[in-house]
């Protein structure tokens, strides 16, 4: 996930150079990811409702009351295992979420320092890395696989300006719908992200 985070930061820098709107916000924060549920035996070796921590970075640009666009980054790494009398299977999922979205921003009052509510709709690109190792005698042993999937995302954020500064406190909720086919069956790997952090407004 770390190498994709670096790529995301470079992408933000490039977008700053083509900004045509009145102001932009770069936010960095801490998030909680609620992983999706999976059924049957796959719930034992894949994401299944766990809560994990994630860094959260986003950038958007828009007019104060109207449309804009933005980018966000989050992701997770989980390790799971299944053990019985025949041996043990260990699995690891590393999933990054790059979301690209259109946003409609709404001031919650006429005051220039009022909070801003943003409604998002877009898509998520998700590089996925899967690793498995097994000591079960009937198993084929170790497996590693990579794939990149795309799916829709939607969410909302609120920005609360800190008086007489260019800083804002933000809160975000974002949901991505992504399915992996690494295990020859659709496995839900998209996540629900809750994040808070501090942003800086560029005018």
N, C-alpha and C positions, 0 to 999 in steps of 0.2 A: 504493500500500500504506500510505503514511503516514496518510492520512485515515481509513482503517479502523482503524489502530492507536489513534487518538484515541477512536474510537467504542468500541473494546474496553475501554479504560481507564475510560470512563464507565460501561460495563456492569458492570465489576467493582465500582465504587463502589456501584451500585444493589444488587448482590447482597450486599454487606457489610451493608446495612441490613435484609436479611431472613434473615440467618444464624441458624439455630436449633441448630447443633451446638456441640460443646465447643470446637473450635479451628479456625482457618483458617491457611493458608499462602499468602503472595503471593511468587512467585518471578520473578526477572528474570535472563535469561542470554543466552548466545550459542550459536547452533546451526549445524549443517551440514545442508543439505537435499540428498538424493539424488533427482533428478528421475526420473519414470517413463520407460520406453522407449516409443517410437512407431515404427511400421513404414513402409516404402515411402517415397515422396517427402515425407510429412509429418514424417519424422524430421529433415529438413533445415531446416524452418521452425517447428518446435515443440519442446517439451521432449523430450530424448532421453538420459537418463542422466547429465546434467551434475551436478556438485557445486557448490552455491552457499552463501554464508553467509546467515544470517537472524537477526534478533532473535527471542527467544523469551520470552514472558510467560505465566505461568499462575497460577491461583488455585484452590484447592480447600478444602473444608470437610468435616470428618468426625470421627467418634470415633476414638480411637487404634487400636482393633481392630474394624473393621466398615465399614459402607457410608457413602458420602458422595457428593458431586458436585463438579464443577468446570468450569472454562473454560480454554482455552489459545488463544494467538495465535501464528502464524508466517506466513511468506509469502516470495515471491521475485519478482524481476524479471530476465528474461533477454532478450538481444537476439541475433538470429541473422541470417545472410544466405546467399543462394545466388547465385553468379555464374557466368555462362558467356558465350559469344560474343554472345548476344543482349541481354545486360543483367544487371541485378542486382535481387534482391528482398530487402528488409530487413523483418524482423518483430520485434515486441516483445510479450512476454507479461508481464503484471503480475497475479499471483495471490495473494490473501490467504486464509488458512485460519483460520476461527473454529471451534474445536471445543468441543462441549458434551458432557460425559461423566458417567456414573456410575462410581464407583470403589470398590473394596474394598481396604482398607488392612490390612496384616499386619505386626505388630512382628516383627523377626527374633530377638528374645530377650525375656526378661522384664524386663530392665533398662529403666528409663524413658528412658535416653539411647540406647537401641539404634536402629539404622537402621530405617526404615519402608519397606516395599515396597508400592506401590500398583498395582493392575491396573485398567485403564481399558477402557471400551466405550461408544461414543456415536456422534455424528454430526458432520459438518463442513459448515459453510456457506462457500462459496467464491465471492466476487465476482471476476470475471475480466474483464480489459481486454486487448483485442488490437488492435494497430496494425500495418499493413503498408504499405510504399511500394515501388513498382516502376518500373524504367526499361526493362523489357522491352516491346518494341513490341506484342507480341500480348496483353499484360496489360491488365486494366481499370484499372490505376493504384492509387491509394491506397485503403485500406480500414481502417475503425475499427469495432469492435464491442464491446459489453459484455453480459455475462450473469451470472447468479448460479445456481450449481449446489449440490446437496446430495448427500452421500454418507456412507457409514459410516466410522468411525475406531476404531482400537484401539491400545493401547500400555501402557506401564508406566513408573513412575518410582520412584526411590529417594531418600529424604530422610535425610541424616546430620546429626543435631543437633550443634551446636558447644557443648561443655560449658559450663554456667553462663551461657548466653546464650539469647536467643530466636531466634537465627539457625540456619539449616540450609543445608548444601550439598546441591544436588539434581542428579540426572542423569535424563534423560528420553529415551525412544525412542517415537515416535508415527508411525503410518501412516494416511493418509487416502486413500480411493479416490474420485476425482472424474473425471468425463468432461465435456469441453467439446464442444459441437456448433457452435461458431462457424464452422468450416471445412466444415460440412455432412457431417461424418463424426466419429465418436467419437474424440476426442483425449484421451489420458491426461494430466491435469494435477495429479493428486494427488501427494503427496510423502511420502517417508520422512524424518523429522526426528530428528537426534541433537542433544541440547542439554545444557549444564551451566550452572549458575549459583548464585546465592545467594538464599535465601528468608528471609522473616521470619515467625515464627509468632505469630499473635494468639490469645490465650486468653480 
